[in-house]
Amino acid sequence: MAVDFTFPPEVENVREQVRAFIDEQVRPVEDRLRAEKADRGGFARAISALRARARSEGLWLPQMPPEWGGMGLGPVAMAAVSAEAAKCAIGPFVLNCQAPDEGNMHTLLHWGTPGQKERYLRPLCEGTARSCFAMTEPEVAGSDPTLIQTRATLCDDHWEINGHKWFISGARGASFAILIARTEDRPAVPQAANSAFLVDLPAEGWEVVRDVETMSGSHNHCEIRINELKLPPDSLLGGRGDGHRLGQARLGPARLAHCMRWIGQADQALDLMVGRSMERFSHGSMLADKQGIQWLIAQSAMEIYQAKLMVLHAAYRIEAGLSFKTEVSMAKHHVANTLWKVVDRAVQVHGALGYSTDTPLAGMLTQARWSRFADGADEIHLMTIAKAAIASYEASGNTLSATGSLPL
Ligand SMILES: Cc1cc2nc3c(=O)[nH]c(=O)nc-3n(C[C@H](O)[C@H](O)[C@H](O)COP(=O)(O)OP(=O)(O)OC[C@H]3O[C@@H](n4cnc5c(N)ncnc54)[C@H](O)[C@@H]3O)c2cc1C
């Protein structure tokens, strides 16, 4: 039988190594920083020290090929590694596989010219630079990139760009941005109106207005005003009108990478839920003995199991060069909702303790909320999934190719 749900020994080894590294070296530091209520600078210094250790143990840049200093893992192996790394909030940063840099690295690897790769990708891979990806705008729906208003105009020897972006993660302190702006007035299809640009930062004409305060505090998701920003012609990443294609190529695997990290978080929430239920006594027995609590645990376990199968299968399809759009949409929708529900149930089982900041759950809950609309809102993914089912039925009289193309 060809269906095999085990990893090859070399991947299993890496996974064990990452798990041990996170448990023994990263989690104690993160717990201490949280207890001390350390500021962003404190976290940054700790991450920098842990990065040196990750590098010396060969756990650096798992998603990139060896010629870029990485471990050369494909999407399936990355699913295992990312889920382990994300059992701590700072884990992906320590291994240098965090958003948005991970997605930007893949984008540069596939779309950059040799010169752009040396200039922008190399320092990202070496961990000496950070980056951001600037697409969403406050004035128009981020769900529909054909509405983008930020405008790039080609003047004699340079591009001039004017516009407004927000929720640009990691913008403060980034060495460069991948910026999406409208360049085409009469594109052949609406999706071909935008282009991508590489912007060295800081830059005249690129103003970080504020770090947008969110329901979980400030996390460097910035509002940016772009006013007469001037860029050389070779700052274009990909061709004119390729912005949408490039964004989609970036977002497919990047969405799955989010799912891999969210599985790590959901696993952690279920561990906390079960652990707490086994030590809390009420009405004559432990919470773990109550059927009402067991249902919360069972429901969560089933949903995480589905999430893992979906992510592994979507990663397998990407790695095998098969179409993956519908599978990634299904995984993104399911894993985001699973994360939200499992963390919410874990808070419930912890009672007041779950609402406090004495456990990681409060932070996980507010973080989990954005997973249901960032990188594609639930409703947009449902639209993609439904379209695929209808197209499959139209083409073949059944919906089999829209349910994962599995041999069942
Ligand atoms: C924490 C965080 C980090 C982010 N980081 C970045 C970043 O680094 N770079 C970047 O460019 N952007 C970033 N974003 C923005 C994110 O990608 C957008 O929030 C997302 O694309 C949705 O766009 P929007 O917020 O404008 O919502 P809208 O497009 O206005 O949608 C709002 C809601 O309307 C509904 N909706 C929209 N369209 C449809 C439809 N066709 N059918 C049915 N319902 C619909 C959905 O419920 C949706 O949630 C980030 C957002 C968050 C919260």
The ligand as an SDF file (V2000), in Angstrom:
LIG
                    3D

 53 58  0  0  0  0  0  0  0  0999 V2000
   -2.6180   40.5770   12.3600 C   0  0  0  0  0  0  0  0  0  0  0  0
   -2.7120   40.9480   10.9190 C   0  0  0  0  0  0  0  0  0  0  0  0
   -1.5750   41.0060   10.1350 C   0  0  0  0  0  0  0  0  0  0  0  0
   -1.6550   41.4020    8.8000 C   0  0  0  0  0  0  0  0  0  0  0  0
   -0.4920   41.5010    8.0510 N   0  0  0  0  0  0  0  0  0  0  0  0
   -0.5690   41.9960    6.7970 C   0  0  0  0  0  0  0  0  0  0  0  0
    0.6470   42.2520    6.0560 C   0  0  0  0  0  0  0  0  0  0  0  0
    1.7570   42.0150    6.5380 O   0  0  0  0  0  0  0  0  0  0  0  0
    0.5370   42.7960    4.8100 N   0  0  0  0  0  0  0  0  0  0  0  0
   -0.6800   43.0730    4.2380 C   0  0  0  0  0  0  0  0  0  0  0  0
   -0.7060   43.5410    3.1100 O   0  0  0  0  0  0  0  0  0  0  0  0
   -1.8370   42.8400    4.9170 N   0  0  0  0  0  0  0  0  0  0  0  0
   -1.8100   42.3280    6.1830 C   0  0  0  0  0  0  0  0  0  0  0  0
   -2.9710   42.1180    6.8980 N   0  0  0  0  0  0  0  0  0  0  0  0
   -4.2590   42.4360    6.2800 C   0  0  0  0  0  0  0  0  0  0  0  0
   -5.0380   41.1950    5.8770 C   0  0  0  0  0  0  0  0  0  0  0  0
   -4.4060   40.5250    4.8240 O   0  0  0  0  0  0  0  0  0  0  0  0
   -6.4680   41.6690    5.5530 C   0  0  0  0  0  0  0  0  0  0  0  0
   -7.0890   41.9100    6.7940 O   0  0  0  0  0  0  0  0  0  0  0  0
   -7.2740   40.6640    4.7380 C   0  0  0  0  0  0  0  0  0  0  0  0
   -6.7790   40.5460    3.4360 O   0  0  0  0  0  0  0  0  0  0  0  0
   -8.7550   41.0780    4.6680 C   0  0  0  0  0  0  0  0  0  0  0  0
   -8.8630   42.3810    4.1560 O   0  0  0  0  0  0  0  0  0  0  0  0
   -9.6820   43.5070    4.9730 P   0  0  0  0  0  0  0  0  0  0  0  0
   -9.1980   43.5280    6.3750 O   0  0  0  0  0  0  0  0  0  0  0  0
   -9.6060   44.7600    4.1860 O   0  0  0  0  0  0  0  0  0  0  0  0
  -11.1560   42.9620    5.0540 O   0  0  0  0  0  0  0  0  0  0  0  0
  -12.2940   43.1530    3.9260 P   0  0  0  0  0  0  0  0  0  0  0  0
  -11.7960   42.7560    2.6040 O   0  0  0  0  0  0  0  0  0  0  0  0
  -12.9000   44.5000    4.1070 O   0  0  0  0  0  0  0  0  0  0  0  0
  -13.3210   42.0630    4.4100 O   0  0  0  0  0  0  0  0  0  0  0  0
  -14.0260   42.1850    5.6560 C   0  0  0  0  0  0  0  0  0  0  0  0
  -14.9530   41.0120    5.7830 C   0  0  0  0  0  0  0  0  0  0  0  0
  -15.9260   41.0820    4.7540 O   0  0  0  0  0  0  0  0  0  0  0  0
  -16.2770   39.7900    4.3420 C   0  0  0  0  0  0  0  0  0  0  0  0
  -16.0640   39.6860    2.8890 N   0  0  0  0  0  0  0  0  0  0  0  0
  -15.1900   40.3550    2.0970 C   0  0  0  0  0  0  0  0  0  0  0  0
  -15.3340   40.0160    0.8110 N   0  0  0  0  0  0  0  0  0  0  0  0
  -16.3430   39.1040    0.7700 C   0  0  0  0  0  0  0  0  0  0  0  0
  -16.9800   38.3650   -0.2690 C   0  0  0  0  0  0  0  0  0  0  0  0
  -16.6120   38.4740   -1.5480 N   0  0  0  0  0  0  0  0  0  0  0  0
  -17.9910   37.5180    0.0730 N   0  0  0  0  0  0  0  0  0  0  0  0
  -18.3810   37.3780    1.3750 C   0  0  0  0  0  0  0  0  0  0  0  0
  -17.8180   38.0570    2.3930 N   0  0  0  0  0  0  0  0  0  0  0  0
  -16.8110   38.9050    2.1010 C   0  0  0  0  0  0  0  0  0  0  0  0
  -15.4300   38.8020    5.1540 C   0  0  0  0  0  0  0  0  0  0  0  0
  -16.1490   38.3890    6.2960 O   0  0  0  0  0  0  0  0  0  0  0  0
  -14.2760   39.6480    5.5930 C   0  0  0  0  0  0  0  0  0  0  0  0
  -13.6700   39.1800    6.7870 O   0  0  0  0  0  0  0  0  0  0  0  0
   -2.9180   41.7090    8.2290 C   0  0  0  0  0  0  0  0  0  0  0  0
   -4.0700   41.6250    9.0150 C   0  0  0  0  0  0  0  0  0  0  0  0
   -3.9730   41.2690   10.3520 C   0  0  0  0  0  0  0  0  0  0  0  0
   -5.2070   41.2420   11.1880 C   0  0  0  0  0  0  0  0  0  0  0  0
  1  2  1  0
  2  3  1  0
  2 52  2  0
  3  4  2  0
  4  5  1  0
  4 50  1  0
  5  6  2  0
  6  7  1  0
  6 13  1  0
  7  8  2  0
  7  9  1  0
  9 10  1  0
 10 11  2  0
 10 12  1  0
 12 13  2  0
 13 14  1  0
 14 15  1  0
 14 50  1  0
 15 16  1  0
 16 17  1  0
 16 18  1  0
 18 19  1  0
 18 20  1  0
 20 21  1  0
 20 22  1  0
 22 23  1  0
 23 24  1  0
 24 25  2  0
 24 26  1  0
 24 27  1  0
 27 28  1  0
 28 29  2  0
 28 30  1  0
 28 31  1  0
 31 32  1  0
 32 33  1  0
 33 34  1  0
 33 48  1  0
 34 35  1  0
 35 36  1  0
 35 46  1  0
 36 37  1  0
 36 45  1  0
 37 38  2  0
 38 39  1  0
 39 40  1  0
 39 45  2  0
 40 41  1  0
 40 42  2  0
 42 43  1  0
 43 44  2  0
 44 45  1  0
 46 47  1  0
 46 48  1  0
 48 49  1  0
 50 51  2  0
 51 52  1  0
 52 53  1  0
M  END
$$$$
